[in-house]
Amino acid sequence: MLAFAAITNQFSVVGLAAAPGVITVGHESPRAAVACSQQVDAFIPCKLLPNDDLLANVPSGAKPCPASGAGAACGDGSAKATPGKATTPGGQTACPQSSSTIPAVAACTDTALPSDNPAGQNIAVRLDLSTSSPSPSPGDNIVLVATASKPVTGTGNQIEIFDRTTGTLVGACAQGSQCMVAYAAKAGTHTFQAYITAPVQQVPRNGTSFATSNPLTAVWMSVSLTASQVATAPGKPVTLTATSTVAFEKSGYVLELFDVGSNQRLTYCSQGTTCSITLTQPGGGTRNVIADLAKPSATFPPPEAQAQSQLLPVSWLAVSVQGTTSGRVGSVVYLTAAANADLANTPWSIGIFDDQGHLVAPPCKSSTCTVQVTLPAGPTPHYTAEIGAVPPSKVTGRLGQLWQAVTAPSALVDIQARSAAVLPVRLLWGVDSCKAFTSDPNGSSGIYQQVVSGLGTPDFWGRYLTNTICPGISWAEISTAYKNHMGILPIFNDYNCSNVSGYATGQSYAESAIAAARYLHIPQGVGLAIDIEPPGEACPGAVNVDFAFIQGWHDHITAAHYVPIYYGNGTSGSEFANAWCIAATVQPSVLSGYVWSFEPSLLGNFNRATSPAFSPNQTGCGGWAGAWQYQLGSNSSNQDVDHDLAVTTLPLWFPTPW
């Protein structure tokens, strides 16, 4: 939990709930930051983060914020307090008013301050003001309680509570000695004071009230983060603006923006109530940005924070497309285009085009677009995907609206991103198993023959590299695969399936997998899959899979010239997908690996001939699910294999004599 802290010069004690658990992966280079700041002062774009292509500049038309970070522009005004809303405290009844022009929202009681006049002398009336909370969240109620030493009943005066910051009458009581009102504001620092006075609706002038309470302050504090656009073309600028509901100059706190993927600070402002920066990324990618009001820190999370914004993804768009087919004329080609951002709330859509430039299906407003087309005679077409805007209809009126609803555009305009052209690839059907599929080098026994006779001849078989939870692949199995021209999908797992976090763990697993692959004479260029099971009773710690683990596996598998494959839940938003997306943001080369998704997991009586269309769930941030485990077990007499589909580009191992 982040500690509660006080900003003594500006507002009272406030706190913040625990920040997201993000791993810090380095520190900002002071040398790079200074050079960047000098360039930004000259309005020249500069690199913000070491070893990164993200460029920054002061927003157009703005000036650099004094004593602040590179590219930062600060502004005032958003923290101006506006009148809040007064209501009767919960469980209380509104006190009658002596004037119909004053709303009856405050509650009154006969509770009075303790007497300090035991001799009964005629001394001045005392008045005290207290609050239920000095640091409410924006929009939350506080209860203001004004307590007098004598009742106002029958005196013609009343207890009135004012928000002096906005000059607003919050509540009034014409009876009793205690007046209570609930008050909620949206933002800012508000000072309150109570008076015993004739009925008025403005703060009494000096000397016109019979009693004046102590002043007290409440701070409705929050930090928000907005972007000029959340999805745009590579190379185009995006301006991010963090806004604090309170002023913080001279408090020792700053308004900061962080890139959560690398945990590095993008910039900060030491004054004002807004902090803006313009960012440009030359290539496609997504940045997850967060803002906070905190003690200055070069890395996230800061050691002491007062308020934190929501996480805001900002994407420079990229799109890719893949297709699968059986290769027979007249068969279905399954095409899937994937963007690195959800386009639902943007001006953009995904369209898939053939090599004649024809849009093959209506555009999609999501992160993925899946369509089916018929494979024509002749050469197999290439397909591309684009992200752009659907052109407005040229036909007006109700007839035009109906026409637009039933017809699709022939092209997209204002193109933001375009994929490379690809040819559909042929699908491979296979299975995977924990147990050995044969103990006979000729494959004449065991579950291999059961699968061939009951489900069909597999193009590949997924088996484990080492003896852990499952036995490692045997030489008899390798011989059977060679003699039947069957590929092997090598898998590595560990005894503890919950242990899937941290770079060192990913590295250690990779080293064990590489050693096993070399022992088995698996050639370089083959894919090695790491088994990342879903969180559950057997693997509760799998919920902690992180991007560092994915990086550790990737870096050391590729260094040994093998190809990293990840068996995991490819569904966008899953624990694995979130870790994968952060890893891809921090280190885009991760996307050169493959995802073997086990979702969606289907129910049905499948075999090779009746296998479903290739449609594994996608992570939503780039990279491809090159394999799909579409069914656990089998509905035939054999219950020992899972069913899989894979694209031919997945680098399987086809054993050869050695």
C-alpha positions, -999 to 999 in steps of 0.1 A, spaced: 0 0 0 12 35 -7 17 56 24 -7 84 34 11 117 31 4 154 39 9 183 15 13 209 42 12 241 22 -18 233 1 -41 206 14 -47 182 42 -38 145 47 -49 123 18 -42 87 7 -42 63 -22 -50 27 -26 -24 2 -38 -10 10 -72 -9 -18 -99 18 -44 -93 42 -35 -121 78 -47 -122 104 -19 -125 129 -28 -152 155 -1 -152 162 35 -145 160 66 -166 194 79 -179 201 113 -163 224 121 -192 197 114 -218 171 133 -198 192 165 -197 200 163 -234 163 158 -242 153 187 -220 177 210 -239 163 199 -272 127 203 -262 134 239 -250 144 245 -286 112 227 -298 130 199 -314 116 164 -309 138 142 -287 140 107 -273 124 104 -239 135 69 -229 169 53 -235 169 25 -261 135 35 -273 120 52 -304 94 73 -286 98 109 -294 85 139 -273 79 175 -278 61 204 -261 25 205 -274 19 228 -303 13 264 -292 25 258 -256 56 267 -237 79 244 -217 68 242 -180 95 258 -158 115 235 -136 98 204 -151 105 174 -173 113 172 -210 84 181 -233 61 192 -205 37 221 -207 17 231 -176 -15 250 -172 -38 264 -146 -76 267 -142 -89 232 -140 -85 230 -102 -109 260 -96 -134 249 -71 -171 250 -81 -201 247 -58 -209 213 -46 -242 196 -38 -257 198 -3 -280 171 10 -295 160 43 -272 136 61 -283 99 60 -309 89 86 -316 126 95 -346 149 89 -343 183 75 -346 212 100 -374 237 93 -362 271 80 -373 306 89 -370 317 53 -386 299 23 -357 312 2 -332 290 20 -334 253 10 -342 229 39 -314 203 37 -296 206 70 -305 186 100 -306 201 135 -303 187 171 -302 202 206 -266 190 212 -246 220 225 -210 227 233 -200 221 269 -206 252 290 -175 272 300 -196 296 322 -204 279 355 -213 312 371 -240 319 346 -224 350 333 -236 365 300 -207 358 277 -205 355 239 -220 325 221 -193 300 210 -195 281 176 -174 251 165 -173 235 130 -161 200 123 -161 175 94 -163 138 89 -134 138 65 -108 163 54 -99 143 22 -129 128 4 -127 113 -30 -142 135 -58 -180 133 -57 -181 118 -22 -200 134 7 -186 148 38 -207 158 68 -202 193 82 -213 198 118 -217 232 134 -223 231 171 -231 262 192 -230 268 230 -266 280 229 -297 271 208 -309 296 182 -345 285 186 -368 315 188 -340 341 185 -347 350 149 -311 340 141 -299 307 126 -268 286 123 -255 289 87 -226 269 71 -209 284 41 -184 271 15 -163 302 15 -142 291 -15 -173 294 -38 -193 318 -16 -221 292 -14 -246 287 15 -243 250 23 -270 246 49 -289 265 76 -308 256 108 -333 279 125 -337 256 155 -315 238 180 -278 243 188 -263 219 163 -266 220 124 -255 192 102 -253 190 64 -238 166 38 -218 182 10 -202 167 -21 -178 185 -45 -163 173 -77 -128 188 -72 -105 212 -54 -98 226 -20 -128 240 -2 -128 261 30 -159 261 52 -170 283 80 -202 285 101 -220 316 115 -248 325 138 -266 352 119 -298 366 107 -310 346 77 -287 355 48 -276 337 16 -241 353 13 -211 350 37 -218 376 65 -195 406 65 -172 412 94 -191 423 125 -226 413 112 -228 379 128 -233 370 164 -208 341 163 -182 328 139 -167 293 139 -132 281 131 -125 277 94 -118 242 81 -106 228 48 -116 197 28 -98 186 -4 -115 166 -31 -84 152 -48 -80 132 -80 -58 129 -111 -72 121 -145 -55 114 -178 -68 121 -214 -54 118 -249 -60 139 -280 -66 105 -296 -61 70 -284 -54 54 -318 -36 70 -347 -12 63 -375 25 57 -368 45 89 -370 15 111 -359 15 130 -327 -6 123 -297 -10 148 -268 -15 134 -233 -28 157 -206 -28 148 -169 -51 170 -147 -50 174 -109 -81 186 -90 -58 205 -67 -29 230 -71 4 215 -58 31 241 -64 56 244 -35 41 213 -19 70 190 -28 48 170 -51 47 169 -89 23 157 -116 39 129 -134 32 107 -165 47 72 -167 51 45 -194 39 15 -175 54 -10 -199 89 1 -190 80 18 -157 99 49 -168 87 84 -163 78 102 -195 77 137 -180 65 158 -150 52 192 -141 62 210 -109 34 236 -111 0 243 -124 -29 218 -124 -24 203 -159 7 186 -174 8 179 -211 32 163 -235 31 154 -272 44 119 -281 52 104 -315 61 68 -323 74 61 -358 62 25 -358 31 7 -346 28 -1 -309 8 6 -278 19 26 -247 1 21 -214 3 55 -197 -6 64 -161 -4 97 -142 0 105 -106 5 133 -81 35 122 -60 69 128 -47 92 130 -78 103 95 -90 121 84 -123 103 50 -121 68 37 -114 54 33 -89 67 64 -69 75 59 -33 48 83 -21 17 92 -41 -14 113 -33 -36 103 -63 -34 82 -94 -52 82 -127 -67 53 -146 -44 34 -170 -47 49 -205 -36 28 -236 -25 49 -265 -18 31 -298 1 39 -330 -18 15 -352 -5 -16 -368 -24 -44 -385 -15 -79 -397 -34 -106 -415 -32 -143 -418 -52 -169 -437 -56 -206 -436 -70 -230 -462 -71 -267 -472 -57 -256 -506 -86 -271 -526 -104 -250 -552 -138 -240 -539 -128 -246 -502 -131 -219 -476 -102 -195 -469 -103 -183 -433 -89 -148 -430 -81 -130 -397 -68 -95 -394 -56 -82 -361 -50 -46 -350 -29 -37 -320 -58 -18 -304 -96 -21 -300 -111 2 -326 -146 2 -312 -145 38 -299 -123 52 -327 -130 65 -362 -112 35 -376 -122 1 -389 -103 -30 -402 -108 -41 -438 -94 -72 -456 -86 -69 -493 -77 -93 -521 -48 -87 -545 -73 -69 -568 -79 -43 -541 -114 -56 -535 -128 -54 -499 -137 -91 -493 -162 -84 -465 -177 -55 -445 -151 -37 -423 -149 -45 -386 -147 -21 -356 -128 -42 -331 -93 -55 -325 -98 -85 -349 -117 -91 -381 -124 -127 -392 -140 -135 -426 -145 -164 -449 -140 -164 -486 -140 -191 -513 -107 -201 -527 -109 -194 -565 -94 -214 -593 -59 -204 -604 -32 -189 -583 -40 -184 -547 -47 -147 -540 -26 -126 -516 -46 -107 -490 -38 -75 -471 -55 -57 -442 -59 -20 -437 -70 3 -409 -89 33 -421 -122 52 -420 -154 40 -437 -163 67 -463 -195 86 -457 -225 77 -479 -231 100 -508 -268 91 -507 -288 113 -483 -322 110 -466 -339 79 -452 -334 59 -483 -297 66 -482 -295 55 -446 -313 22 -455 -290 17 -485 -259 23 -464 -271 -2 -438 -274 -31 -463 -244 -24 -484 -207 -24 -477 -181 2 -488 -158 -8 -516 -128 8 -499 -115 26 -468 -102 61 -467 -77 80 -445 -56 48 -442 -37 46 -409 -19 13 -412 -15 -14 -439 -2 -50 -435 21 -69 -457 4 -91 -484 2 -127 -473 -8 -160 -489 -31 -183 -469 -12 -212 -454 -23 -248 -452 -35 -261 -419 -20 -291 -401 -40 -313 -378 -25 -329 -348 -28 -340 -312 -8 -336 -280 -5 -359 -250 11 -362 -216 19 -399 -220 41 -415 -246 23 -423 -278 42 -456 -284 70 -477 -270 76 -494 -304 101 -477 -328 77 -487 -356 46 -472 -339 26 -504 -341 14 -502 -305 2 -476 -280 -21 -446 -285 -5 -437 -318 -24 -465 -335 -55 -457 -316 -55 -421 -328 -48 -431 -364 -76 -456 -365 -101 -436 -344 -94 -400 -353 -71 -398 -383 -34 -397 -391 -19 -367 -373 4 -343 -391 21 -336 -358 22 -346 -321 29 -324 -291 52 -341 -266 73 -331 -236 111 -326 -237 119 -337 -202 107 -360 -174 86 -338 -151 48 -340 -146 48 -359 -179 74 -383 -192 98 -369 -218 97 -380 -254 114 -414 -260 136 -425 -289 109 -450 -299 85 -420 -304 111 -401 -323 116 -431 -346 79 -435 -351 76 -398 -361 104 -401 -386 90 -433 -402 55 -417 -405 67 -383 -416 50 -368 -386 61 -335 -369 68 -331 -332 58 -300 -313 84 -300 -284 70 -288 -250 88 -279 -218 71 -277 -184 82 -277 -148 71 -297 -118 57 -265 -103 32 -251 -129 26 -221 -106 62 -209 -111 59 -188 -142 70 -153 -131 103 -135 -133 130 -132 -159 154 -156 -141 127 -183 -141 121 -179 -179 158 -180 -185 162 -212 -163 134 -230 -181 149 -220 -215 183 -234 -206 168 -267 -195 147 -269 -227 177 -261 -249 198 -287 -232 171 -313 -238 167 -302 -274 204 -306 -281 204 -340 -264 176 -351 -287 193 -337 -318 165 -312 -324 180 -288 -351 181 -251 -347 152 -232 -362 126 -255 -345 101 -241 -321 102 -249 -284 70 -244 -264 68 -233 -228 37 -247 -210 19 -219 -192 -12 -235 -176 -43 -215 -167 -47 -204 -130 -67 -229 -110 -66 -254 -81 -36 -272 -96 -17 -240 -106 -29 -211 -84 3 -191 -90 -2 -191 -127 -22 -160 -122 12 -142 -116 26 -149 -151 44 -117 -161 62 -101 -190 96 -107 -175 90 -145 -176 80 -142 -213 111 -121 -220 134 -146 -202 121 -175 -223 122 -155 -255 157 -141 -251 174 -174 -243 155 -196 -267 163 -172 -296 199 -168 -285 203 -206 -289 187 -202 -324 155 -219 -316 120 -203 -319 100 -194 -288 64 -208 -286 40 -201 -257 12 -225 -247 -12 -202 -229 -46 -186 -229 -46 -164 -259 -78 -146 -250 -74 -108 -248 -75 -97 -211 -63 -131 -197 -34 -133 -174 -12 -147 -201 -24 -122 -228 -18 -92 -205 18 -104 -198 23 -111 -235 11 -76 -245 33 -58 -220 63 -79 -231 55 -70 -268 54 -33 -258 86 -33 -239 104 -56 -264 87 -58 -298 109 -87 -309 88 -109 -286 62 -109 -314 86 -130 -335 75 -160 -314 43 -180 -316 13 -183 -293 -3 -218 -290 -37 -209 -276 -59 -233 -257 -89 -211 -260 -116 -214 -270 -119 -250 -259 -147 -267 -277 -170 -296 -270 -179 -320 -297 -172 -353 -315 -143 -341 -336 -118 -360 -357 -93 -349 -384 -120 -348 -411 -144 -327 -389 -120 -304 -372 -133 -268 -369 -122 -237 -387 -89 -223 -374 -101 -196 -349 -80 -194 -318 -85 -165 -295 -61 -136 -301 -43 -115 -275 -54 -83 -292 -19 -67 -292 -2 -83 -322 16 -116 -328 -2 -146 -340 -16 -178 -325 2 -202 -347 -14 -232 -331 -48 -239 -314 -56 -266 -289 -93 -267 -297 -104 -297 -276 -93 -313 -244 -94 -351 -246 -115 -370 -271 -150 -382 -274 -139 -414 -290 -127 -445 -271 -93 -429 -266 -93 -401 -239 -55 -395 -238 -50 -368 -264 -60 -332 -270 -68 -320 -305 -48 -293 -322 -46 -272 -354 -14 -254 -365 -4 -233 -395 24 -247 -417 47 -219 -408 48 -231 -372 84 -245 -370 77 -281 -360 104 -307 -357 104 -334 -384 130 -359 -372 156 -371 -396 182 -399 -393 214 -389 -376 
